[in-house]
Amino acid sequence: MDSLPLEQAKEIHDIVAGEIRECSIRMSWQWYFNAAYSLVTASMFLMMLAWTVRTELRDVIGVAAFDVVFGTLMGSIGALLSIASRGDRLTLDANAGAVLHRTEGLARVLVGMAGALLAALAFKGRLLLNSFDAKGSTLATLLFLHFVAGASERLVPSLIAKVDAAHAETKQKDK
């Protein structure tokens, strides 16, 4: 009889510990994804605004610059898709604090946007898809590329490796 209260206490402890873990995960997810969603929402707002005044904006900054900026913003949507699809594999702990989780959520979207920017510059500089001939809209093709670059952690490193290899080959020829 004496062990029954101890067993009940252990069961209650385990239940409460599980509830605390679940609450910690929910809180962490909220911090992480709210930060990411906020940045993507701001990017989408800027995309809609830029699209609304695209003619005037293209006259001021040029068509190529508009495409690069617009596509970089598109990269945020690709990044959000990527982090949302991996959400179940994230290891989050509320004990790390809100600032860390918010920073991580923002950083992942910003990295996606940086990847989209790099892909846009590579496309415009004919370093990426050099022989590609868009059958439809070049802007639509570019936006698709930006979306993929924002979502892919492998595209940007492979692009950098390709540029490095081309640079090394050029140096070798110069010797």
Secondary structure, 3 states (H helix, E strand, C coil): CCHHHHHHHHHHHHHHHHHHHHHHHHHHHHHHHHHHHHHHHHHHHHHHHHHHCHHHHHHHHCHHHHHHHHHHHHHHHHHHHHHHHCHHHCCCCHHHCHHHHHHHHHHHHHHHHHHHHHHHHHHHCCCCCCCCCCCCCHHHHHHHHHHHHHHCCCHHHHHHHHHHHHHHHHHHHHC
